[in-house]
Amino acid sequence: MSETVFTVDAILFDMDGTLVDSTAGVEGAWHEFSISYPGIDVHDILSSAHGVRTVDNLRNFCGIQDPELLEKEALRFEQAIVTSASKDGGSGIKMLPGVSEALKEIESRRFLPKPLWCICTSATREYATAALTVTGVPFPEVLIAAEDVEKGKPHPDPYLLGAQKLGVDPKNCQSFSMNQYLNIDAHKNAKVLYLKMLLPVSGAASQQGAKLSDL
């Protein structure tokens, strides 16, 4: 099998479904919120909400419009992800297979002033910090969280800001993400090279599309 080598200036990682698996916690949080918002369809939400900011999901699915309430409920939801992930024998928030080995190759380049990679996530900074800490994923000095941008994915803002903070042209960045349907528009609009991660959120390991050392 022939190898394909990409030469890029920086790497932009999504978090959930790419570096960590929070499926158990997200499902638990939505079931918990279905008590407060009995009209929501949890199955429908789980099939379409991945990769979208919590505030946007709560606005769309729970009908919350008041900014103050939206902020409070978003905080409660993301706290519920952490607490419900391992509840009743749940699997907890986990680092995905292959991530540890991949990040070891570039771990030393996560520090300012010239970092090689960052995380661009739809999660809040508080939840992202908790998820990275509990899973042991190295915390990069550049992390773009939900509150850092006015418009989240599928808008390109997270990737554009990530590239800006890394000091590189977005066109010379490689993005790794699990949710191809949500992020494809964000990548196109940001003019970022996109490669889907072949790491399933459901658990079993499969190989990545490319080794980071090849980038």
PyMOL CGO cylinders between C-alpha atoms (Angstrom):
from pymol import cmd
from pymol.cgo import CYLINDER

trace = [
    CYLINDER, 0.00, 0.00, 0.00, 1.47, 3.34, -1.04, 0.3, 1, 1, 1, 1, 1, 1,
    CYLINDER, 1.47, 3.34, -1.04, 1.84, 6.17, 1.45, 0.3, 1, 1, 1, 1, 1, 1,
    CYLINDER, 1.84, 6.17, 1.45, 0.52, 9.70, 1.02, 0.3, 1, 1, 1, 1, 1, 1,
    CYLINDER, 0.52, 9.70, 1.02, 2.59, 12.39, 2.68, 0.3, 1, 1, 1, 1, 1, 1,
    CYLINDER, 2.59, 12.39, 2.68, 1.13, 15.79, 3.59, 0.3, 1, 1, 1, 1, 1, 1,
    CYLINDER, 1.13, 15.79, 3.59, 3.35, 18.73, 4.43, 0.3, 1, 1, 1, 1, 1, 1,
    CYLINDER, 3.35, 18.73, 4.43, 1.58, 21.25, 6.67, 0.3, 1, 1, 1, 1, 1, 1,
    CYLINDER, 1.58, 21.25, 6.67, 2.48, 24.02, 9.09, 0.3, 1, 1, 1, 1, 1, 1,
    CYLINDER, 2.48, 24.02, 9.09, 0.11, 23.02, 11.88, 0.3, 1, 1, 1, 1, 1, 1,
    CYLINDER, 0.11, 23.02, 11.88, -2.54, 20.55, 12.99, 0.3, 1, 1, 1, 1, 1, 1,
    CYLINDER, -2.54, 20.55, 12.99, -6.02, 21.42, 14.28, 0.3, 1, 1, 1, 1, 1, 1,
    CYLINDER, -6.02, 21.42, 14.28, -7.73, 18.70, 16.33, 0.3, 1, 1, 1, 1, 1, 1,
    CYLINDER, -7.73, 18.70, 16.33, -11.37, 18.39, 17.17, 0.3, 1, 1, 1, 1, 1, 1,
    CYLINDER, -11.37, 18.39, 17.17, -11.82, 16.90, 20.67, 0.3, 1, 1, 1, 1, 1, 1,
    CYLINDER, -11.82, 16.90, 20.67, -14.93, 14.76, 21.22, 0.3, 1, 1, 1, 1, 1, 1,
    CYLINDER, -14.93, 14.76, 21.22, -14.93, 11.77, 18.92, 0.3, 1, 1, 1, 1, 1, 1,
    CYLINDER, -14.93, 11.77, 18.92, -11.41, 12.57, 17.76, 0.3, 1, 1, 1, 1, 1, 1,
    CYLINDER, -11.41, 12.57, 17.76, -9.25, 12.58, 20.89, 0.3, 1, 1, 1, 1, 1, 1,
    CYLINDER, -9.25, 12.58, 20.89, -11.74, 11.51, 23.55, 0.3, 1, 1, 1, 1, 1, 1,
    CYLINDER, -11.74, 11.51, 23.55, -14.90, 9.42, 23.69, 0.3, 1, 1, 1, 1, 1, 1,
    CYLINDER, -14.90, 9.42, 23.69, -17.59, 11.03, 25.85, 0.3, 1, 1, 1, 1, 1, 1,
    CYLINDER, -17.59, 11.03, 25.85, -20.50, 9.08, 24.36, 0.3, 1, 1, 1, 1, 1, 1,
    CYLINDER, -20.50, 9.08, 24.36, -21.67, 7.62, 27.68, 0.3, 1, 1, 1, 1, 1, 1,
    CYLINDER, -21.67, 7.62, 27.68, -21.65, 11.04, 29.33, 0.3, 1, 1, 1, 1, 1, 1,
    CYLINDER, -21.65, 11.04, 29.33, -23.42, 12.84, 26.48, 0.3, 1, 1, 1, 1, 1, 1,
    CYLINDER, -23.42, 12.84, 26.48, -26.15, 10.22, 26.36, 0.3, 1, 1, 1, 1, 1, 1,
    CYLINDER, -26.15, 10.22, 26.36, -26.55, 10.41, 30.13, 0.3, 1, 1, 1, 1, 1, 1,
    CYLINDER, -26.55, 10.41, 30.13, -26.72, 14.21, 30.08, 0.3, 1, 1, 1, 1, 1, 1,
    CYLINDER, -26.72, 14.21, 30.08, -29.45, 14.25, 27.42, 0.3, 1, 1, 1, 1, 1, 1,
    CYLINDER, -29.45, 14.25, 27.42, -31.49, 11.67, 29.31, 0.3, 1, 1, 1, 1, 1, 1,
    CYLINDER, -31.49, 11.67, 29.31, -31.11, 13.81, 32.44, 0.3, 1, 1, 1, 1, 1, 1,
    CYLINDER, -31.11, 13.81, 32.44, -32.25, 16.90, 30.52, 0.3, 1, 1, 1, 1, 1, 1,
    CYLINDER, -32.25, 16.90, 30.52, -35.24, 15.01, 29.12, 0.3, 1, 1, 1, 1, 1, 1,
    CYLINDER, -35.24, 15.01, 29.12, -36.66, 15.17, 32.65, 0.3, 1, 1, 1, 1, 1, 1,
    CYLINDER, -36.66, 15.17, 32.65, -36.45, 18.97, 32.68, 0.3, 1, 1, 1, 1, 1, 1,
    CYLINDER, -36.45, 18.97, 32.68, -37.47, 19.26, 29.02, 0.3, 1, 1, 1, 1, 1, 1,
    CYLINDER, -37.47, 19.26, 29.02, -39.91, 16.34, 28.46, 0.3, 1, 1, 1, 1, 1, 1,
    CYLINDER, -39.91, 16.34, 28.46, -40.67, 17.28, 24.85, 0.3, 1, 1, 1, 1, 1, 1,
    CYLINDER, -40.67, 17.28, 24.85, -37.20, 16.53, 23.50, 0.3, 1, 1, 1, 1, 1, 1,
    CYLINDER, -37.20, 16.53, 23.50, -36.42, 13.41, 21.46, 0.3, 1, 1, 1, 1, 1, 1,
    CYLINDER, -36.42, 13.41, 21.46, -33.14, 12.09, 22.85, 0.3, 1, 1, 1, 1, 1, 1,
    CYLINDER, -33.14, 12.09, 22.85, -32.63, 9.58, 20.02, 0.3, 1, 1, 1, 1, 1, 1,
    CYLINDER, -32.63, 9.58, 20.02, -33.08, 12.28, 17.39, 0.3, 1, 1, 1, 1, 1, 1,
    CYLINDER, -33.08, 12.28, 17.39, -30.75, 14.65, 19.25, 0.3, 1, 1, 1, 1, 1, 1,
    CYLINDER, -30.75, 14.65, 19.25, -27.99, 12.06, 19.60, 0.3, 1, 1, 1, 1, 1, 1,
    CYLINDER, -27.99, 12.06, 19.60, -28.08, 11.44, 15.85, 0.3, 1, 1, 1, 1, 1, 1,
    CYLINDER, -28.08, 11.44, 15.85, -27.48, 15.07, 14.94, 0.3, 1, 1, 1, 1, 1, 1,
    CYLINDER, -27.48, 15.07, 14.94, -26.03, 17.06, 17.84, 0.3, 1, 1, 1, 1, 1, 1,
    CYLINDER, -26.03, 17.06, 17.84, -22.43, 15.84, 17.85, 0.3, 1, 1, 1, 1, 1, 1,
    CYLINDER, -22.43, 15.84, 17.85, -19.85, 18.57, 17.31, 0.3, 1, 1, 1, 1, 1, 1,
    CYLINDER, -19.85, 18.57, 17.31, -22.29, 21.43, 17.89, 0.3, 1, 1, 1, 1, 1, 1,
    CYLINDER, -22.29, 21.43, 17.89, -21.81, 23.83, 20.79, 0.3, 1, 1, 1, 1, 1, 1,
    CYLINDER, -21.81, 23.83, 20.79, -23.91, 23.01, 23.86, 0.3, 1, 1, 1, 1, 1, 1,
    CYLINDER, -23.91, 23.01, 23.86, -25.52, 26.46, 23.81, 0.3, 1, 1, 1, 1, 1, 1,
    CYLINDER, -25.52, 26.46, 23.81, -26.59, 25.94, 20.20, 0.3, 1, 1, 1, 1, 1, 1,
    CYLINDER, -26.59, 25.94, 20.20, -27.97, 22.46, 20.92, 0.3, 1, 1, 1, 1, 1, 1,
    CYLINDER, -27.97, 22.46, 20.92, -29.93, 23.68, 23.94, 0.3, 1, 1, 1, 1, 1, 1,
    CYLINDER, -29.93, 23.68, 23.94, -31.29, 26.59, 21.94, 0.3, 1, 1, 1, 1, 1, 1,
    CYLINDER, -31.29, 26.59, 21.94, -32.30, 24.33, 19.06, 0.3, 1, 1, 1, 1, 1, 1,
    CYLINDER, -32.30, 24.33, 19.06, -33.65, 21.31, 20.91, 0.3, 1, 1, 1, 1, 1, 1,
    CYLINDER, -33.65, 21.31, 20.91, -34.81, 22.68, 24.28, 0.3, 1, 1, 1, 1, 1, 1,
    CYLINDER, -34.81, 22.68, 24.28, -36.03, 26.03, 23.00, 0.3, 1, 1, 1, 1, 1, 1,
    CYLINDER, -36.03, 26.03, 23.00, -33.98, 28.05, 25.49, 0.3, 1, 1, 1, 1, 1, 1,
    CYLINDER, -33.98, 28.05, 25.49, -33.64, 31.62, 24.24, 0.3, 1, 1, 1, 1, 1, 1,
    CYLINDER, -33.64, 31.62, 24.24, -32.81, 33.63, 27.37, 0.3, 1, 1, 1, 1, 1, 1,
    CYLINDER, -32.81, 33.63, 27.37, -29.01, 34.19, 27.29, 0.3, 1, 1, 1, 1, 1, 1,
    CYLINDER, -29.01, 34.19, 27.29, -28.56, 33.96, 31.06, 0.3, 1, 1, 1, 1, 1, 1,
    CYLINDER, -28.56, 33.96, 31.06, -30.59, 30.74, 31.34, 0.3, 1, 1, 1, 1, 1, 1,
    CYLINDER, -30.59, 30.74, 31.34, -28.83, 29.33, 28.29, 0.3, 1, 1, 1, 1, 1, 1,
    CYLINDER, -28.83, 29.33, 28.29, -25.42, 29.88, 29.88, 0.3, 1, 1, 1, 1, 1, 1,
    CYLINDER, -25.42, 29.88, 29.88, -26.52, 28.28, 33.16, 0.3, 1, 1, 1, 1, 1, 1,
    CYLINDER, -26.52, 28.28, 33.16, -28.09, 25.27, 31.45, 0.3, 1, 1, 1, 1, 1, 1,
    CYLINDER, -28.09, 25.27, 31.45, -25.06, 24.79, 29.22, 0.3, 1, 1, 1, 1, 1, 1,
    CYLINDER, -25.06, 24.79, 29.22, -22.87, 24.64, 32.32, 0.3, 1, 1, 1, 1, 1, 1,
    CYLINDER, -22.87, 24.64, 32.32, -25.27, 22.17, 33.97, 0.3, 1, 1, 1, 1, 1, 1,
    CYLINDER, -25.27, 22.17, 33.97, -25.34, 20.01, 30.83, 0.3, 1, 1, 1, 1, 1, 1,
    CYLINDER, -25.34, 20.01, 30.83, -21.57, 19.76, 30.53, 0.3, 1, 1, 1, 1, 1, 1,
    CYLINDER, -21.57, 19.76, 30.53, -21.22, 19.02, 34.23, 0.3, 1, 1, 1, 1, 1, 1,
    CYLINDER, -21.22, 19.02, 34.23, -23.77, 16.24, 33.68, 0.3, 1, 1, 1, 1, 1, 1,
    CYLINDER, -23.77, 16.24, 33.68, -21.57, 14.78, 30.93, 0.3, 1, 1, 1, 1, 1, 1,
    CYLINDER, -21.57, 14.78, 30.93, -18.73, 14.36, 33.40, 0.3, 1, 1, 1, 1, 1, 1,
    CYLINDER, -18.73, 14.36, 33.40, -20.84, 13.01, 36.27, 0.3, 1, 1, 1, 1, 1, 1,
    CYLINDER, -20.84, 13.01, 36.27, -23.02, 10.66, 34.21, 0.3, 1, 1, 1, 1, 1, 1,
    CYLINDER, -23.02, 10.66, 34.21, -20.21, 9.21, 32.07, 0.3, 1, 1, 1, 1, 1, 1,
    CYLINDER, -20.21, 9.21, 32.07, -19.26, 6.64, 34.71, 0.3, 1, 1, 1, 1, 1, 1,
    CYLINDER, -19.26, 6.64, 34.71, -22.62, 6.47, 36.47, 0.3, 1, 1, 1, 1, 1, 1,
    CYLINDER, -22.62, 6.47, 36.47, -24.27, 3.05, 36.86, 0.3, 1, 1, 1, 1, 1, 1,
    CYLINDER, -24.27, 3.05, 36.86, -21.23, 1.28, 35.48, 0.3, 1, 1, 1, 1, 1, 1,
    CYLINDER, -21.23, 1.28, 35.48, -20.79, 3.58, 32.51, 0.3, 1, 1, 1, 1, 1, 1,
    CYLINDER, -20.79, 3.58, 32.51, -17.50, 3.57, 30.62, 0.3, 1, 1, 1, 1, 1, 1,
    CYLINDER, -17.50, 3.57, 30.62, -16.59, 7.14, 31.58, 0.3, 1, 1, 1, 1, 1, 1,
    CYLINDER, -16.59, 7.14, 31.58, -14.84, 9.67, 29.37, 0.3, 1, 1, 1, 1, 1, 1,
    CYLINDER, -14.84, 9.67, 29.37, -11.96, 7.87, 27.65, 0.3, 1, 1, 1, 1, 1, 1,
    CYLINDER, -11.96, 7.87, 27.65, -9.01, 8.67, 25.47, 0.3, 1, 1, 1, 1, 1, 1,
    CYLINDER, -9.01, 8.67, 25.47, -9.62, 7.07, 22.08, 0.3, 1, 1, 1, 1, 1, 1,
    CYLINDER, -9.62, 7.07, 22.08, -7.38, 4.25, 20.84, 0.3, 1, 1, 1, 1, 1, 1,
    CYLINDER, -7.38, 4.25, 20.84, -4.27, 5.41, 19.03, 0.3, 1, 1, 1, 1, 1, 1,
    CYLINDER, -4.27, 5.41, 19.03, -4.40, 8.97, 20.36, 0.3, 1, 1, 1, 1, 1, 1,
    CYLINDER, -4.40, 8.97, 20.36, -1.70, 8.53, 23.01, 0.3, 1, 1, 1, 1, 1, 1,
    CYLINDER, -1.70, 8.53, 23.01, 0.78, 7.12, 20.50, 0.3, 1, 1, 1, 1, 1, 1,
    CYLINDER, 0.78, 7.12, 20.50, -0.06, 9.77, 17.90, 0.3, 1, 1, 1, 1, 1, 1,
    CYLINDER, -0.06, 9.77, 17.90, 0.28, 12.73, 20.25, 0.3, 1, 1, 1, 1, 1, 1,
    CYLINDER, 0.28, 12.73, 20.25, 3.61, 11.50, 21.63, 0.3, 1, 1, 1, 1, 1, 1,
    CYLINDER, 3.61, 11.50, 21.63, 5.09, 12.31, 18.24, 0.3, 1, 1, 1, 1, 1, 1,
    CYLINDER, 5.09, 12.31, 18.24, 4.15, 15.99, 18.54, 0.3, 1, 1, 1, 1, 1, 1,
    CYLINDER, 4.15, 15.99, 18.54, 3.68, 16.50, 22.29, 0.3, 1, 1, 1, 1, 1, 1,
    CYLINDER, 3.68, 16.50, 22.29, 6.72, 18.77, 22.63, 0.3, 1, 1, 1, 1, 1, 1,
    CYLINDER, 6.72, 18.77, 22.63, 5.24, 21.14, 20.03, 0.3, 1, 1, 1, 1, 1, 1,
    CYLINDER, 5.24, 21.14, 20.03, 2.13, 22.04, 22.04, 0.3, 1, 1, 1, 1, 1, 1,
    CYLINDER, 2.13, 22.04, 22.04, 3.79, 24.97, 23.79, 0.3, 1, 1, 1, 1, 1, 1,
    CYLINDER, 3.79, 24.97, 23.79, 3.99, 28.64, 22.89, 0.3, 1, 1, 1, 1, 1, 1,
    CYLINDER, 3.99, 28.64, 22.89, 5.62, 30.60, 21.32, 0.3, 1, 1, 1, 1, 1, 1,
    CYLINDER, 5.62, 30.60, 21.32, 5.66, 28.25, 18.30, 0.3, 1, 1, 1, 1, 1, 1,
    CYLINDER, 5.66, 28.25, 18.30, 3.17, 25.43, 18.85, 0.3, 1, 1, 1, 1, 1, 1,
    CYLINDER, 3.17, 25.43, 18.85, 2.58, 22.91, 16.08, 0.3, 1, 1, 1, 1, 1, 1,
    CYLINDER, 2.58, 22.91, 16.08, -0.97, 21.90, 17.06, 0.3, 1, 1, 1, 1, 1, 1,
    CYLINDER, -0.97, 21.90, 17.06, -4.06, 22.96, 18.94, 0.3, 1, 1, 1, 1, 1, 1,
    CYLINDER, -4.06, 22.96, 18.94, -7.58, 21.79, 19.77, 0.3, 1, 1, 1, 1, 1, 1,
    CYLINDER, -7.58, 21.79, 19.77, -10.64, 23.45, 18.23, 0.3, 1, 1, 1, 1, 1, 1,
    CYLINDER, -10.64, 23.45, 18.23, -13.66, 22.17, 20.14, 0.3, 1, 1, 1, 1, 1, 1,
    CYLINDER, -13.66, 22.17, 20.14, -17.35, 22.98, 20.43, 0.3, 1, 1, 1, 1, 1, 1,
    CYLINDER, -17.35, 22.98, 20.43, -17.09, 22.29, 24.17, 0.3, 1, 1, 1, 1, 1, 1,
    CYLINDER, -17.09, 22.29, 24.17, -16.73, 25.02, 26.77, 0.3, 1, 1, 1, 1, 1, 1,
    CYLINDER, -16.73, 25.02, 26.77, -13.27, 25.55, 28.19, 0.3, 1, 1, 1, 1, 1, 1,
    CYLINDER, -13.27, 25.55, 28.19, -14.39, 24.22, 31.57, 0.3, 1, 1, 1, 1, 1, 1,
    CYLINDER, -14.39, 24.22, 31.57, -15.66, 20.95, 30.13, 0.3, 1, 1, 1, 1, 1, 1,
    CYLINDER, -15.66, 20.95, 30.13, -12.74, 20.60, 27.70, 0.3, 1, 1, 1, 1, 1, 1,
    CYLINDER, -12.74, 20.60, 27.70, -10.32, 21.01, 30.60, 0.3, 1, 1, 1, 1, 1, 1,
    CYLINDER, -10.32, 21.01, 30.60, -12.17, 18.37, 32.61, 0.3, 1, 1, 1, 1, 1, 1,
    CYLINDER, -12.17, 18.37, 32.61, -12.31, 15.93, 29.69, 0.3, 1, 1, 1, 1, 1, 1,
    CYLINDER, -12.31, 15.93, 29.69, -8.64, 16.31, 28.80, 0.3, 1, 1, 1, 1, 1, 1,
    CYLINDER, -8.64, 16.31, 28.80, -7.61, 16.00, 32.44, 0.3, 1, 1, 1, 1, 1, 1,
    CYLINDER, -7.61, 16.00, 32.44, -9.61, 12.85, 33.19, 0.3, 1, 1, 1, 1, 1, 1,
    CYLINDER, -9.61, 12.85, 33.19, -8.45, 11.12, 29.99, 0.3, 1, 1, 1, 1, 1, 1,
    CYLINDER, -8.45, 11.12, 29.99, -4.81, 12.18, 30.20, 0.3, 1, 1, 1, 1, 1, 1,
    CYLINDER, -4.81, 12.18, 30.20, -4.75, 13.86, 26.80, 0.3, 1, 1, 1, 1, 1, 1,
    CYLINDER, -4.75, 13.86, 26.80, -1.93, 16.46, 26.79, 0.3, 1, 1, 1, 1, 1, 1,
    CYLINDER, -1.93, 16.46, 26.79, -3.35, 19.96, 27.20, 0.3, 1, 1, 1, 1, 1, 1,
    CYLINDER, -3.35, 19.96, 27.20, -2.14, 22.27, 24.42, 0.3, 1, 1, 1, 1, 1, 1,
    CYLINDER, -2.14, 22.27, 24.42, -1.43, 25.91, 25.20, 0.3, 1, 1, 1, 1, 1, 1,
    CYLINDER, -1.43, 25.91, 25.20, -3.70, 26.89, 22.32, 0.3, 1, 1, 1, 1, 1, 1,
    CYLINDER, -3.70, 26.89, 22.32, -7.25, 25.60, 22.82, 0.3, 1, 1, 1, 1, 1, 1,
    CYLINDER, -7.25, 25.60, 22.82, -10.22, 27.15, 21.04, 0.3, 1, 1, 1, 1, 1, 1,
    CYLINDER, -10.22, 27.15, 21.04, -13.40, 26.56, 23.05, 0.3, 1, 1, 1, 1, 1, 1,
    CYLINDER, -13.40, 26.56, 23.05, -17.08, 27.37, 22.52, 0.3, 1, 1, 1, 1, 1, 1,
    CYLINDER, -17.08, 27.37, 22.52, -16.93, 30.73, 24.27, 0.3, 1, 1, 1, 1, 1, 1,
    CYLINDER, -16.93, 30.73, 24.27, -13.95, 31.90, 22.21, 0.3, 1, 1, 1, 1, 1, 1,
    CYLINDER, -13.95, 31.90, 22.21, -15.98, 32.34, 19.01, 0.3, 1, 1, 1, 1, 1, 1,
    CYLINDER, -15.98, 32.34, 19.01, -19.21, 34.09, 18.14, 0.3, 1, 1, 1, 1, 1, 1,
    CYLINDER, -19.21, 34.09, 18.14, -20.24, 31.31, 15.74, 0.3, 1, 1, 1, 1, 1, 1,
    CYLINDER, -20.24, 31.31, 15.74, -19.39, 27.66, 16.32, 0.3, 1, 1, 1, 1, 1, 1,
    CYLINDER, -19.39, 27.66, 16.32, -19.17, 24.82, 13.83, 0.3, 1, 1, 1, 1, 1, 1,
    CYLINDER, -19.17, 24.82, 13.83, -20.24, 24.37, 11.07, 0.3, 1, 1, 1, 1, 1, 1,
    CYLINDER, -20.24, 24.37, 11.07, -19.04, 27.98, 10.75, 0.3, 1, 1, 1, 1, 1, 1,
    CYLINDER, -19.04, 27.98, 10.75, -15.28, 28.20, 10.16, 0.3, 1, 1, 1, 1, 1, 1,
    CYLINDER, -15.28, 28.20, 10.16, -14.60, 30.50, 13.12, 0.3, 1, 1, 1, 1, 1, 1,
    CYLINDER, -14.60, 30.50, 13.12, -13.02, 27.87, 15.46, 0.3, 1, 1, 1, 1, 1, 1,
    CYLINDER, -13.02, 27.87, 15.46, -10.54, 26.73, 12.83, 0.3, 1, 1, 1, 1, 1, 1,
    CYLINDER, -10.54, 26.73, 12.83, -9.71, 30.24, 11.67, 0.3, 1, 1, 1, 1, 1, 1,
    CYLINDER, -9.71, 30.24, 11.67, -9.04, 31.34, 15.26, 0.3, 1, 1, 1, 1, 1, 1,
    CYLINDER, -9.04, 31.34, 15.26, -6.99, 28.23, 15.90, 0.3, 1, 1, 1, 1, 1, 1,
    CYLINDER, -6.99, 28.23, 15.90, -4.79, 28.92, 12.90, 0.3, 1, 1, 1, 1, 1, 1,
    CYLINDER, -4.79, 28.92, 12.90, -4.46, 32.56, 13.94, 0.3, 1, 1, 1, 1, 1, 1,
    CYLINDER, -4.46, 32.56, 13.94, -3.37, 31.61, 17.47, 0.3, 1, 1, 1, 1, 1, 1,
    CYLINDER, -3.37, 31.61, 17.47, -0.82, 29.21, 16.00, 0.3, 1, 1, 1, 1, 1, 1,
    CYLINDER, -0.82, 29.21, 16.00, 0.46, 31.95, 13.72, 0.3, 1, 1, 1, 1, 1, 1,
    CYLINDER, 0.46, 31.95, 13.72, -0.11, 30.06, 10.47, 0.3, 1, 1, 1, 1, 1, 1,
    CYLINDER, -0.11, 30.06, 10.47, -2.20, 30.38, 7.33, 0.3, 1, 1, 1, 1, 1, 1,
    CYLINDER, -2.20, 30.38, 7.33, -5.37, 28.23, 7.58, 0.3, 1, 1, 1, 1, 1, 1,
    CYLINDER, -5.37, 28.23, 7.58, -4.70, 26.89, 4.09, 0.3, 1, 1, 1, 1, 1, 1,
    CYLINDER, -4.70, 26.89, 4.09, -1.49, 25.33, 5.43, 0.3, 1, 1, 1, 1, 1, 1,
    CYLINDER, -1.49, 25.33, 5.43, -3.23, 23.51, 8.30, 0.3, 1, 1, 1, 1, 1, 1,
    CYLINDER, -3.23, 23.51, 8.30, -4.34, 19.89, 8.60, 0.3, 1, 1, 1, 1, 1, 1,
    CYLINDER, -4.34, 19.89, 8.60, -7.53, 19.27, 10.55, 0.3, 1, 1, 1, 1, 1, 1,
    CYLINDER, -7.53, 19.27, 10.55, -8.46, 15.98, 12.19, 0.3, 1, 1, 1, 1, 1, 1,
    CYLINDER, -8.46, 15.98, 12.19, -12.12, 15.42, 12.99, 0.3, 1, 1, 1, 1, 1, 1,
    CYLINDER, -12.12, 15.42, 12.99, -14.60, 12.58, 13.41, 0.3, 1, 1, 1, 1, 1, 1,
    CYLINDER, -14.60, 12.58, 13.41, -17.81, 14.28, 12.30, 0.3, 1, 1, 1, 1, 1, 1,
    CYLINDER, -17.81, 14.28, 12.30, -17.35, 14.66, 8.55, 0.3, 1, 1, 1, 1, 1, 1,
    CYLINDER, -17.35, 14.66, 8.55, -20.92, 15.86, 7.91, 0.3, 1, 1, 1, 1, 1, 1,
    CYLINDER, -20.92, 15.86, 7.91, -20.81, 18.71, 10.39, 0.3, 1, 1, 1, 1, 1, 1,
    CYLINDER, -20.81, 18.71, 10.39, -17.21, 19.80, 9.94, 0.3, 1, 1, 1, 1, 1, 1,
    CYLINDER, -17.21, 19.80, 9.94, -16.88, 19.53, 6.17, 0.3, 1, 1, 1, 1, 1, 1,
    CYLINDER, -16.88, 19.53, 6.17, -18.47, 22.97, 5.69, 0.3, 1, 1, 1, 1, 1, 1,
    CYLINDER, -18.47, 22.97, 5.69, -16.33, 24.46, 8.46, 0.3, 1, 1, 1, 1, 1, 1,
    CYLINDER, -16.33, 24.46, 8.46, -13.19, 23.09, 6.84, 0.3, 1, 1, 1, 1, 1, 1,
    CYLINDER, -13.19, 23.09, 6.84, -14.17, 24.28, 3.40, 0.3, 1, 1, 1, 1, 1, 1,
    CYLINDER, -14.17, 24.28, 3.40, -15.02, 27.78, 4.61, 0.3, 1, 1, 1, 1, 1, 1,
    CYLINDER, -15.02, 27.78, 4.61, -11.81, 27.99, 6.61, 0.3, 1, 1, 1, 1, 1, 1,
    CYLINDER, -11.81, 27.99, 6.61, -9.88, 26.56, 3.62, 0.3, 1, 1, 1, 1, 1, 1,
    CYLINDER, -9.88, 26.56, 3.62, -8.33, 23.98, 5.94, 0.3, 1, 1, 1, 1, 1, 1,
    CYLINDER, -8.33, 23.98, 5.94, -7.12, 20.58, 4.71, 0.3, 1, 1, 1, 1, 1, 1,
    CYLINDER, -7.12, 20.58, 4.71, -9.43, 17.97, 6.22, 0.3, 1, 1, 1, 1, 1, 1,
    CYLINDER, -9.43, 17.97, 6.22, -8.80, 14.35, 7.14, 0.3, 1, 1, 1, 1, 1, 1,
    CYLINDER, -8.80, 14.35, 7.14, -11.46, 12.29, 8.88, 0.3, 1, 1, 1, 1, 1, 1,
    CYLINDER, -11.46, 12.29, 8.88, -10.24, 10.33, 11.89, 0.3, 1, 1, 1, 1, 1, 1,
    CYLINDER, -10.24, 10.33, 11.89, -11.01, 6.63, 11.60, 0.3, 1, 1, 1, 1, 1, 1,
    CYLINDER, -11.01, 6.63, 11.60, -11.43, 6.32, 15.35, 0.3, 1, 1, 1, 1, 1, 1,
    CYLINDER, -11.43, 6.32, 15.35, -15.03, 5.37, 16.19, 0.3, 1, 1, 1, 1, 1, 1,
    CYLINDER, -15.03, 5.37, 16.19, -16.77, 6.96, 19.16, 0.3, 1, 1, 1, 1, 1, 1,
    CYLINDER, -16.77, 6.96, 19.16, -18.31, 3.59, 19.97, 0.3, 1, 1, 1, 1, 1, 1,
    CYLINDER, -18.31, 3.59, 19.97, -15.03, 2.10, 21.10, 0.3, 1, 1, 1, 1, 1, 1,
    CYLINDER, -15.03, 2.10, 21.10, -13.25, -0.56, 19.01, 0.3, 1, 1, 1, 1, 1, 1,
    CYLINDER, -13.25, -0.56, 19.01, -9.94, 0.65, 17.67, 0.3, 1, 1, 1, 1, 1, 1,
    CYLINDER, -9.94, 0.65, 17.67, -9.20, 1.07, 14.00, 0.3, 1, 1, 1, 1, 1, 1,
    CYLINDER, -9.20, 1.07, 14.00, -6.19, 2.58, 12.31, 0.3, 1, 1, 1, 1, 1, 1,
    CYLINDER, -6.19, 2.58, 12.31, -5.85, 6.27, 11.63, 0.3, 1, 1, 1, 1, 1, 1,
    CYLINDER, -5.85, 6.27, 11.63, -5.87, 7.48, 8.07, 0.3, 1, 1, 1, 1, 1, 1,
    CYLINDER, -5.87, 7.48, 8.07, -2.32, 8.80, 8.39, 0.3, 1, 1, 1, 1, 1, 1,
    CYLINDER, -2.32, 8.80, 8.39, 0.47, 8.86, 10.92, 0.3, 1, 1, 1, 1, 1, 1,
    CYLINDER, 0.47, 8.86, 10.92, 1.14, 12.25, 12.39, 0.3, 1, 1, 1, 1, 1, 1,
    CYLINDER, 1.14, 12.25, 12.39, 4.82, 11.80, 11.66, 0.3, 1, 1, 1, 1, 1, 1,
    CYLINDER, 4.82, 11.80, 11.66, 3.87, 11.81, 7.98, 0.3, 1, 1, 1, 1, 1, 1,
    CYLINDER, 3.87, 11.81, 7.98, 2.43, 15.29, 8.30, 0.3, 1, 1, 1, 1, 1, 1,
]
cmd.load_cgo(trace, "trace")
